[in-house]
Amino acid sequence: MSKIGGVVAQVLIAGAIGTISLVIIKLTEREITNGKQDTTMADAALGILDIEIKNKKRVTKQIQWIYGTCWGIPRALLSMVGLKDFLQQRFISAL
């Protein structure tokens, strides 16, 4: 059971770190370009769910965090099957 707990922790940590990085990049870009927050993700999700929500900016942020955190799953799966170290060695030796 502790291995599963470790995998869950890896998923959450890897996904959160990736999402934090992307949020920082997006906020920096928005500051530089004086752009507005894009609500495309919220529009797509709300369209699929066939619901209306007034605060699409908030929904977009929530979707970004869920989506980003879920991308930690492949990283954890690679670690579980032992490919993580193999891939790291391949990429590092290629440099």
Backbone as numpy.savetxt, mean C-alpha at the origin, in Angstrom:
# Nx Ny Nz CAx CAy CAz Cx Cy Cz
1.67 -21.35 15.30 0.85 -20.15 15.30 1.71 -18.89 15.30
2.90 -18.96 15.90 3.75 -17.77 15.96 4.25 -17.38 14.58
4.40 -18.37 13.67 4.83 -18.06 12.30 3.76 -17.24 11.58
2.51 -17.60 11.80 1.41 -16.85 11.18 1.37 -15.43 11.74
1.58 -15.30 13.04 1.63 -13.97 13.66 2.74 -13.14 13.08
3.89 -13.77 12.84 5.02 -13.07 12.24 4.70 -12.62 10.82
4.01 -13.47 10.07 3.63 -13.13 8.69 2.65 -11.96 8.70
1.68 -12.01 9.58 0.71 -10.92 9.67 1.42 -9.60 10.01
2.36 -9.67 10.94 3.12 -8.47 11.31 3.92 -7.96 10.12
4.54 -8.86 9.36 5.31 -8.46 8.18 4.41 -7.80 7.15
3.23 -8.37 6.94 2.28 -7.80 5.98 1.92 -6.38 6.37
1.56 -6.20 7.62 1.14 -4.88 8.08 2.28 -3.87 8.05
3.45 -4.28 8.50 4.59 -3.35 8.54 5.05 -3.00 7.14
5.23 -4.00 6.27 5.69 -3.73 4.91 4.68 -2.86 4.16
3.42 -3.20 4.29 2.38 -2.42 3.62 2.30 -1.00 4.13
2.39 -0.84 5.44 2.32 0.50 6.03 3.52 1.35 5.62
4.71 0.76 5.62 5.90 1.53 5.21 5.79 1.96 3.76
5.35 1.05 2.90 5.17 1.40 1.50 4.12 2.49 1.31
3.04 2.38 2.04 1.97 3.38 1.92 2.42 4.73 2.45
3.14 4.74 3.56 3.65 6.00 4.10 4.56 6.68 3.07
5.41 5.89 2.43 6.31 6.45 1.41 5.53 7.07 0.27
4.52 6.36 -0.20 3.73 6.88 -1.31 2.92 8.12 -0.93
2.42 8.13 0.29 1.67 9.31 0.76 2.59 10.52 0.81
3.80 10.35 1.31 4.75 11.47 1.37 5.06 11.98 -0.04
5.28 11.06 -0.96 5.57 11.45 -2.35 4.38 12.20 -2.94
3.18 11.69 -2.73 1.98 12.32 -3.29 1.75 13.70 -2.69
1.94 13.84 -1.38 1.77 15.15 -0.73 2.81 16.15 -1.23
4.04 15.68 -1.40 5.10 16.56 -1.91 4.78 17.01 -3.33
4.34 16.09 -4.16 3.96 16.43 -5.53 2.82 17.45 -5.55
1.83 17.24 -4.70 0.68 18.14 -4.65 1.11 19.54 -4.21
2.06 19.62 -3.27 2.57 20.93 -2.83 3.32 21.64 -3.95
4.15 20.89 -4.66 4.96 21.49 -5.74 4.08 21.96 -6.90
3.10 21.15 -7.26 2.26 21.46 -8.43 0.99 22.23 -8.08
0.78 22.50 -6.79 -0.46 23.15 -6.33 -1.69 22.39 -6.82
-1.58 21.08 -6.82 -2.67 20.24 -7.29 -3.69 19.96 -6.21
-4.80 19.40 -6.64 -5.86 19.01 -5.72 -5.80 17.50 -5.50
-6.39 17.06 -4.40 -6.41 15.63 -4.11 -7.31 14.93 -5.13
-6.77 13.87 -5.70 -7.49 13.08 -6.68 -8.47 12.14 -5.97
-9.69 12.07 -6.45 -10.69 11.19 -5.84 -11.05 10.02 -6.76
-10.18 9.71 -7.70 -10.47 8.63 -8.65 -10.70 7.30 -7.95
-9.87 6.99 -6.95 -10.04 5.73 -6.23 -11.40 5.65 -5.56
-11.79 6.73 -4.93 -13.10 6.76 -4.26 -14.22 6.64 -5.28
-14.09 7.35 -6.40 -15.12 7.28 -7.43 -15.29 5.85 -7.94
-14.17 5.16 -8.15 -14.23 3.77 -8.64 -14.86 2.85 -7.60
-14.39 2.94 -6.36 -14.91 2.06 -5.30 -16.39 2.32 -5.04
-16.76 3.59 -4.97 -18.16 3.92 -4.71 -19.05 3.54 -5.88
-18.50 3.61 -7.10 -19.25 3.18 -8.28 -19.50 1.68 -8.26
-18.49 0.92 -7.87 -18.63 -0.54 -7.79 -19.63 -0.91 -6.71
-19.53 -0.23 -5.57 -20.43 -0.53 -4.45 -21.81 0.10 -4.63
-21.93 0.98 -5.61 -23.19 1.67 -5.93 -23.74 2.44 -4.72
-22.86 3.24 -4.11 -23.27 4.09 -3.00 -22.76 5.52 -3.23
-23.36 6.46 -2.55 -22.95 7.87 -2.62 -22.42 8.31 -1.26
-21.29 9.00 -1.28 -20.70 9.55 -0.06 -20.25 10.96 -0.38
-20.47 11.87 0.54 -20.12 13.27 0.32 -18.62 13.51 0.43
-17.96 12.87 1.40 -16.55 13.13 1.66 -15.66 12.13 0.91
-15.50 12.34 -0.39 -14.72 11.43 -1.22 -13.23 11.49 -0.90
-12.77 12.64 -0.41 -11.35 12.75 -0.05 -11.00 11.79 1.08
-11.87 11.70 2.07 -11.63 10.80 3.20 -11.66 9.35 2.74
-12.62 9.01 1.89 -12.73 7.64 1.39 -11.49 7.30 0.56
-10.99 8.25 -0.23 -9.79 8.02 -1.04 -8.61 7.69 -0.14
-8.44 8.43 0.95 -7.34 8.16 1.88 -7.46 6.77 2.48
-8.65 6.38 2.86 -8.86 5.06 3.46 -8.56 3.96 2.44
-8.99 4.14 1.22 -8.73 3.15 0.17 -7.24 3.04 -0.09
-6.54 4.17 -0.12 -5.09 4.15 -0.34 -4.39 3.35 0.75
-4.78 3.52 1.99 -4.15 2.79 3.10 -4.46 1.31 3.02
-5.69 0.95 2.71 -6.06 -0.46 2.60 -5.31 -1.10 1.44
-5.31 -0.45 0.29 -4.64 -0.95 -0.90 -3.13 -1.10 -0.65
-2.53 -0.08 -0.08 -1.10 -0.11 0.17 -0.70 -1.17 1.16
-1.47 -1.32 2.22 -1.16 -2.32 3.23 -1.31 -3.73 2.66
-2.28 -3.92 1.80 -2.47 -5.24 1.18 -1.29 -5.64 0.31
-0.53 -4.67 -0.20 0.64 -5.01 -1.00 1.76 -5.58 -0.15
1.61 -5.58 1.16 2.57 -6.25 2.02 2.41 -7.77 1.98
1.27 -8.24 1.50 1.01 -9.69 1.45 2.02 -10.42 0.57
2.29 -9.97 -0.67 3.29 -10.69 -1.46 4.66 -10.74 -0.79
5.03 -9.67 -0.12 6.33 -9.64 0.57 6.37 -10.70 1.66
5.30 -10.84 2.41 5.25 -11.83 3.48 5.22 -13.25 2.91
4.49 -13.45 1.82 4.44 -14.77 1.21 5.81 -15.20 0.70
6.54 -14.26 0.10 7.90 -14.56 -0.36 8.78 -14.99 0.82
8.61 -14.30 1.92 9.38 -14.64 3.11 9.02 -16.02 3.63
7.73 -16.35 3.61 7.27 -17.65 4.12 7.84 -18.81 3.32
7.92 -18.64 2.00 8.40 -19.74 1.16 9.91 -19.70 0.95
10.57 -18.73 1.56 12.02 -18.66 1.48 12.58 -17.95 0.27
11.74 -17.31 -0.52 12.21 -16.61 -1.71 12.72 -15.21 -1.43
12.35 -14.65 -0.30 12.76 -13.28 0.01 14.28 -13.15 0.01
14.96 -14.01 0.73 16.42 -13.95 0.78 17.04 -14.22 -0.58
16.47 -15.16 -1.31 16.97 -15.48 -2.64 16.87 -14.27 -3.57
15.72 -13.62 -3.56 15.53 -12.45 -4.43 16.42 -11.29 -4.01
16.58 -11.09 -2.70 17.46 -10.02 -2.23 18.89 -10.27 -2.69
19.35 -11.51 -2.60 20.70 -11.83 -3.03 20.86 -11.61 -4.53
19.85 -11.96 -5.31 19.91 -11.76 -6.75 19.99 -10.29 -7.11
19.17 -9.47 -6.48 19.16 -8.04 -6.79 20.43 -7.37 -6.31
20.91 -7.74 -5.13 22.13 -7.13 -4.59 23.34 -7.55 -5.43
23.39 -8.81 -5.83 24.55 -9.26 -6.62 24.51 -8.66 -8.02
23.34 -8.26 -8.50 23.25 -7.64 -9.83 23.79 -6.22 -9.82
23.86 -5.60 -8.65 24.35 -4.23 -8.57 25.81 -4.24 -8.64
